[in-house]
Amino acid sequence: MDISLLELAKDAAREAGRLVMGYYGDEYEVREKGENNPVTTADLEADRMLRRILLEGAPGTGWLSEETVDSPERLQRDDVWIVDPIDGTKEFIDGVPEFAISIGLSSKGEMVLGVLYNPPKDELFWAEKSGGAFLNGEAIRVTGRSNLEGSALIASRSEFKRGEFENYRGAFEVRPVGSIAYKLAQIAAGEADLTWSLGPKNEWDIAGGLCLIHEAGGKVTQPDGVAFRFNRPDPLVPGILASNGILHASAVAEVAEDFASGKARRATRRS
């Protein structure tokens, strides 16, 4: 891994963070891309900035972003930037400082670089393959907890409000947090033991954070334990489970029934 790509991604994240903070708490346009899926002026401008900086700085790389119309051209590239310019747009709109600019670099389907930046807290997380994980220059590590019962579980704010974690509150210390990317950063930094979301996500939601957790000693898979591959033709994934690694097999078993029933419900709606 050329260190310049890591520095490029870190610089891009900070530049986009400055742009986003210019809108934070101010006026901007908000529209709905779909049900409960808003996009703002800040998302779109940050996307354009990140695309310019990263593609100009690394010619020949491909591009996959939540806010850019997808192109099959990326499938011909070995190295592809996978980006969410603001993961946690609802938190951004509500003034909750739990969102992140997420940048990942996939090489032949494997995540080899991840940078997450939370601009209101000025927290810059980064990792590269075999290089460790860091927060503002300090090495970070997942927890060493080995007992699933009573472990710290961070949950999606919206999923928590919908009651999707009610069955787990007796066995875990459940805490709602904003964007999935920021939750993954918290796991990497040892602020909690595990997180999961049993509904569909996209590659850009998880790419950067997955690299962080792996380099911090943890593990990230689909909720059934299947490993992720990136830069696929369809970027939708069925869900995510992230942990300190020690708890992973137990957590997969814990969510198996709910994950399977959720997949069955979604399949029924599609049929």
C-alpha positions in Angstrom: 0.0 0.0 0.0 1.4 3.4 -1.0 1.2 5.6 2.0 0.3 8.5 -0.2 -3.1 7.0 -0.8 -3.8 7.0 2.9 -2.6 10.6 3.2 -4.8 11.5 0.2 -7.9 10.0 1.8 -7.2 11.7 5.1 -6.7 15.1 3.5 -9.9 14.6 1.4 -11.9 13.7 4.5 -10.8 16.8 6.4 -11.5 19.0 3.3 -15.0 17.5 3.0 -15.4 17.9 6.8 -14.7 21.7 6.6 -17.3 22.0 3.8 -19.9 20.0 5.7 -19.4 22.0 8.9 -20.2 25.2 6.9 -23.7 23.8 6.6 -24.0 22.2 10.0 -26.7 24.0 12.0 -27.3 26.4 9.1 -29.8 26.5 6.2 -29.6 24.1 3.3 -31.9 22.2 1.0 -33.2 18.8 2.1 -35.0 16.4 -0.2 -36.1 12.7 0.1 -34.4 10.1 -2.2 -36.8 7.5 -0.8 -38.7 6.7 2.3 -36.8 7.9 5.3 -33.7 8.6 3.2 -32.9 12.3 3.0 -30.1 14.0 1.1 -28.9 17.5 1.6 -26.9 20.2 -0.2 -24.0 19.2 2.1 -24.1 15.6 1.0 -24.0 16.5 -2.7 -21.3 19.1 -2.5 -19.1 16.9 -0.3 -19.6 14.0 -2.8 -18.4 16.2 -5.6 -15.4 17.4 -3.6 -14.3 13.9 -2.5 -14.7 12.6 -6.1 -12.5 15.3 -7.5 -9.8 15.0 -4.8 -9.6 11.2 -4.8 -9.8 10.5 -8.5 -7.4 13.3 -9.4 -5.0 12.2 -6.7 -5.2 8.5 -7.7 -5.6 8.2 -11.5 -7.0 4.9 -12.6 -9.1 4.2 -9.5 -12.8 3.5 -9.8 -15.6 5.2 -7.9 -18.7 4.0 -5.9 -20.6 6.5 -3.8 -24.0 6.9 -2.3 -24.5 10.2 -4.0 -23.1 9.5 -7.5 -25.1 7.7 -10.2 -23.4 4.3 -10.4 -21.5 3.2 -13.5 -20.5 -0.4 -14.4 -17.1 1.1 -15.4 -15.9 0.6 -11.8 -16.2 -3.1 -12.2 -13.2 -3.0 -14.6 -11.0 -1.4 -12.0 -8.9 -3.3 -9.5 -8.8 -0.3 -7.0 -12.1 1.4 -6.2 -12.9 4.2 -3.8 -16.1 3.4 -1.9 -17.5 6.5 -0.3 -20.4 7.9 1.7 -19.9 11.7 1.9 -22.2 11.9 5.0 -23.0 8.6 6.6 -25.8 9.6 9.1 -27.5 12.4 7.2 -30.5 12.3 9.6 -28.1 13.0 12.5 -26.5 15.8 10.5 -30.0 17.3 9.9 -31.0 16.9 13.6 -27.7 18.4 14.9 -26.6 15.2 16.5 -22.8 14.9 16.3 -22.8 11.2 15.3 -22.2 11.2 11.6 -19.1 10.6 9.5 -17.5 11.1 6.2 -16.6 7.6 5.2 -13.9 6.7 2.6 -12.8 3.1 1.8 -10.5 1.7 -0.8 -11.2 -1.7 -2.2 -8.4 -3.6 -4.1 -9.7 -6.7 -6.0 -12.7 -6.9 -3.7 -10.8 -6.5 -0.4 -10.8 -3.4 1.8 -7.3 -2.2 2.1 -7.8 1.4 3.4 -10.4 3.1 5.6 -10.8 6.7 6.7 -13.7 8.0 8.8 -14.0 11.6 9.9 -16.5 13.0 12.4 -16.2 16.7 11.8 -18.2 18.1 14.8 -16.0 16.1 17.2 -12.8 16.5 15.0 -12.3 12.7 15.2 -10.2 11.3 12.3 -10.0 7.5 12.3 -7.8 5.7 9.8 -6.5 2.3 9.0 -4.7 0.5 6.2 -4.1 -3.2 5.6 -1.4 -4.6 8.0 -0.8 -1.1 9.3 -3.0 -0.9 12.4 -5.9 1.5 13.2 -5.6 5.0 14.6 -7.7 7.9 16.0 -6.1 11.3 15.7 -2.7 9.7 15.6 -3.1 7.4 18.5 -3.3 3.6 18.0 -6.7 2.1 18.8 -7.8 -1.5 19.6 -11.1 -3.3 20.1 -12.1 -4.5 23.6 -10.9 -7.8 25.0 -14.3 -8.8 26.4 -15.1 -12.6 26.1 -18.5 -12.8 27.8 -21.4 -12.0 25.4 -23.9 -11.5 28.2 -23.7 -7.9 29.5 -21.5 -6.7 26.7 -21.9 -3.2 25.3 -24.0 -3.2 22.2 -24.4 -0.1 20.1 -27.6 0.1 18.0 -29.0 2.2 15.2 -31.0 5.2 16.6 -33.8 4.5 14.2 -33.8 0.7 14.7 -33.7 1.3 18.5 -36.7 3.6 18.3 -38.6 1.0 16.2 -38.1 -1.5 19.0 -35.8 -3.8 17.1 -33.5 -4.2 20.1 -36.1 -4.7 22.8 -35.5 -8.5 22.9 -31.8 -7.8 23.6 -31.9 -5.2 26.3 -31.9 -7.6 29.1 -28.8 -9.5 27.9 -26.8 -6.5 26.7 -26.0 -2.9 27.6 -27.7 -1.3 24.6 -26.8 2.2 23.5 -28.2 4.0 20.5 -25.6 5.8 18.3 -26.0 7.5 14.9 -24.5 6.4 11.6 -23.3 2.8 10.9 -19.9 4.1 9.9 -19.5 6.0 13.2 -20.7 2.9 15.1 -18.0 0.8 13.4 -15.4 3.4 14.4 -16.6 3.2 18.0 -16.1 -0.6 18.0 -12.6 -0.2 16.5 -11.8 2.3 19.3 -12.9 0.0 22.0 -15.9 2.2 23.0 -18.3 -0.8 22.7 -18.0 -4.5 22.1 -20.3 -5.1 19.2 -23.0 -3.7 16.8 -25.3 -5.2 14.3 -28.0 -4.2 11.8 -30.1 -7.1 10.4 -31.6 -5.2 7.5 -30.0 -4.3 4.1 -27.1 -1.9 3.9 -24.9 -0.7 1.1 -21.1 -1.2 0.5 -20.5 2.6 1.1 -22.1 2.3 4.6 -19.6 -0.2 5.8 -16.4 -0.1 3.7 -14.2 2.3 5.6 -15.4 1.1 9.0 -14.7 -2.6 8.1 -11.1 -1.8 7.5 -10.8 0.0 10.8 -12.2 -2.8 12.8 -10.1 -5.5 11.1 -7.0 -3.5 11.7 -8.0 -2.8 15.3 -8.3 -6.6 15.9 -12.0 -7.1 15.5 -14.2 -8.8 12.9 -17.0 -7.7 10.5 -19.3 -10.0 8.6 -22.8 -10.3 7.4 -25.1 -11.3 10.3 -24.8 -15.0 9.4 -21.1 -14.9 9.6 -20.4 -14.7 5.8 -17.4 -12.5 4.9 -17.9 -9.4 2.7 -16.5 -8.8 -0.8 -16.6 -5.3 -2.3 -17.1 -3.6 -5.6 -19.7 -6.1 -6.7 -22.3 -5.3 -9.4 -25.0 -4.9 -6.8 -23.6 -2.9 -3.8 -26.5 -3.9 -1.5 -25.6 -6.2 1.4 -28.1 -8.1 3.6 -26.9 -6.6 6.9 -23.8 -6.3 9.1 -22.5 -7.7 12.4 -19.3 -6.2 13.9 -17.5 -7.2 17.1 -14.2 -7.4 18.9 -13.7 -10.7 17.2 -13.8 -12.8 20.4 -17.5 -12.4 20.7 -18.3 -12.9 17.0 -19.4 -16.5 16.8 -21.6 -16.1 19.8 -23.1 -12.9 18.4 -23.8 -14.6 15.1 -25.7 -17.4 16.9 -27.5 -14.8 19.0 -29.0 -13.0 16.0 -29.5 -16.0 13.8 -33.3 -16.4 14.3 -34.1 -12.7 13.9 -31.9 -12.4 10.9 -33.4 -15.4 9.2 -37.0 -14.2 9.9 -36.2 -10.8 8.6 -34.8 -12.2 5.4 -37.9 -14.3 5.0 -40.2 -11.2 5.5 -38.2 -9.3 2.9 -38.4 -12.2 0.4 -42.2 -12.4 0.9 -42.6 -8.7 0.2 -40.6 -9.1 -3.0 -42.5 -12.1 -4.3 
